[in-house]
Amino acid sequence: MSRSHVLLTRRLPAKALARLEETCDLEFLDGGALTSAELAARVPGKHGLVTMFIDPVDAAVLAAATELKVVATVAVGYNNIDVAAARQRGIVVTNTPDVLTEATADLTMAILLGMTRRIVEGDRLVRKGGWKGFSFDFMLGSDLRGKQIGIVGLGRIGRAVAARAKAFGMRIAYTRGRPAPGDDAEAMPLDRLLATSDVVSLHCPLTADTKHMIDQPALARMKRSAYLLNASRGPIVDEAALAWALENRLIAGAGLDVYEDEPKVHPGLLNLDNVVLVPHLGSATTETRTAMADLAAQNVVAVLSGQPPLTPVG
């Protein structure tokens, strides 16, 4: 039996590569961010494509991939893939849900504490020699207990964040999603969630409806004492509007793990003390990234062997 040919836009952990190499010949693209044209030039003759969320698998790429059977993205979100165009060509698209839920929720809480207790700001101050010793009212932050966290997108990750926030004594409000059975989270429209929450945490997918969902009017609705946290997709937040809101103290602070034009960050955010900037580390643990890669590999092997995928999208 002839072996399938699979193109990977990045190298994966050894476990995933070993799984693929049992039945497939592999080719790698390790040149960093790819354009659609660059990817389209490499997909002809390939039966499988393993991508990251930053790789543009658009209609032009799919048109060039005349033998392609499966696109496996090593991520939960798949807004970088033209799923409709893939479906028209009979190409299966898969993602890696569930396996990164806990790691992303953990990082969300780390950013939340970093914002509200001013941990990153304090670290910078100590390193540059600005700390002069204990003072009773020095760098006061904000408690979490008794505060409301408004979760935009109560899916797998949103519910995991809610469970952690509840353990810290927070009240849970949400929009876009449904709570797990037995949860006492309160559903509310986005406008009310923005106006009443002490922390607004974004965990929804990037779509035409959610792009720049958090713009100047949305930020102006938030409490001046509130914090914004984005661990979903960068373009959900209008970064220019966020810089404006932070500079004018319309909100207390923000924490970002994702950005509109990664790896670029809006310059207005870089010098602000009331924003925590994280380099897209939501799923960045050894265990989680290994599990994500292995799931993507399993999806590719399944489809190319004539079996149904484990985690199809669409």
Buried (B, 14 or more C-beta within 10 A) or exposed (E): EEEBBBBBBBEBBEEBBEBBBEBBEBEBBEEEEBEBEBBBEBBEEBBBBBBBBBBBBBBBBBEBBEEBBBBBBBBBBBBBBBBEBBBEBEBBBBBBBBBBBBBBBBBBBBBBBBBBBBBBBBEEBEEEEEEEEEEEEEEEBBEBEEBBBBBBBBBBBBBBBBBBBBEBEBBBBBBBBEBEEEBEBBBBEBEBBBBBBBBBBBBBBBEEEBBBBBBBEBBBBBBEEBBBBBBBBBBBBBBBBBBBBBEEEBBBBBBBBBBBEBEEBBEBBEEBEBBBBBEBBBBBBEEBBBBBBBBBBBBBBBBBEEEEBBBBBE
